[in-house]
């Protein structure tokens, strides 16, 4: 079954990149608080990150991977264990797990994803391998 997992691949390419997850752990998408990106360039990390199921760390990148032993039931169980007591997800775990599975199923294995609020996009163009424009319209990092 295809799922989203934390990855460090391409970390640092975007100005706001960070990763506090365990490489390869399942991730989920939290409901953004609503602050989003303000005109003063302030943002809330909950709008641009994936959250680790085991670590509860956050990362700005996830990758689609195919886990042979994963089933929809196991995926829901893993997510349920992780979000127990998280406000807003109580009673919505099955729906969230199904949404994440649909997202992963629609994207080729190995694709690095990034997000802003409800938008999720491949970080790189699948045809050219060029970096896609940022969802946040932020510059690439040039060190």
N, C-alpha and C positions, 0 to 999 in steps of 0.2 A: 504494500500500500504506500502510495506517495504521501509524504508529510513535509512540514516545514521544520527545519532544525536551525539552531544558531550556527553562524559561520563567521570566521574572521577574514574570509576571502574578500578582498577589496576594501577592508577597513582602512580608513585614512584618506580615501579618495574624495570624500565629501567633507566639507568644513565641520559639520556637526557629528561626524561619525564617532561612535564609542561602542564598546562591547564589554559587558560585565557578566556574560553568560558562560556556561561551559560549552566548549566546542562540541557540536553534534547533539546537544540536548533538544528535545522537543520544545517548540515555542508556540505561544498563542498571542492574539492581538487583543489588547485591553481596550475598553471603551474610552475614548479621549475625554478629558475633563471639560473641553470647550474653549480653553484659552487659545489653542492653536498658535498661529504665527501672527503676531501683532505688527503694526506698522513700524515699531521701533526695533524690529528684528528679535524681539523676545519670543520664546517658544516654550512649550511644555514638552518634556521628553515623552509623555504618554501618547502624544500624537504622532511620533515618528519612530517608535520602537516596537519590537517584538519582545515578549517577556518569556523568560525561561521557565519551563514547567517544574524543573527540579531546583534550580538556584534562585528563582524569582529575580534574577539579574535581568538587565535590559540590553538589547543590541539593536543597532540600526540596520543590520543585515541578517537575512535568513536565506537558506538555500533549500531548494526542493530536492528531497532524497527519497529513494524507494527502500523502505524497511520491510524485508521479507516477512518477518514475524508479526508485523503490525496488522491489526484488524480494526474495523470500525469500533468494535466493542472495547478493545484495549486502548484505542485512541481516546475514546470518551472517558474511560476509567482513569487514564493518566491525567487528563485535563480536569476531571472531577476532583481527584485527589489534590491537585495543585491549587484550584481556585475555591476550595471549600471555605465558605465564609466571606468571599470577596463580594462586596456590595454590587448589585446589578447583574451578577452572573448566576446567582442562586436560581435554579429552575431552568436555566438556559444553556446548560453545559452540553446537552445533546445537540442542540441547534448550533452552538459555537463549534463543536467538534466536526459536525457535518459541513459547516461553511468552510472551515479550514481544509478539510479533506477535498472539497470541491475546488477550492483555490489551487491546492497542490496538484490535483489531477489535471487541471487545465494548462499547466506550465511544464515544459520539458524538465526532466531530471537534470540537476546540476545548475539550474538557473538561480542566480543570486537575486533576491528581491529586496526592495526598500519600500517604505510606506509613508504616507502622510494622511492622518485621519482615516477615512475609509478607502482611500486610493492606495493601491498596491501596484508596483510596476517592476519589471525587470530592470536591474541596475545597468545592464549593457544591452545594446541592440543585438538581437539574435542573428541578424544578417551580416552586420559589419563588425561586431564585437566592440564597437565604439561606446563610450560612456553615454547613456541617455541623459537628456537634460534633467536637472533636478526637479522633483515634484514641488519643492519649496522655492525654486528659482534662486537657489544659492550657488555660489561659485564652487568650482572644483578647488581642491587644495593644491597649491603649487609651492612646494618647499624647496 
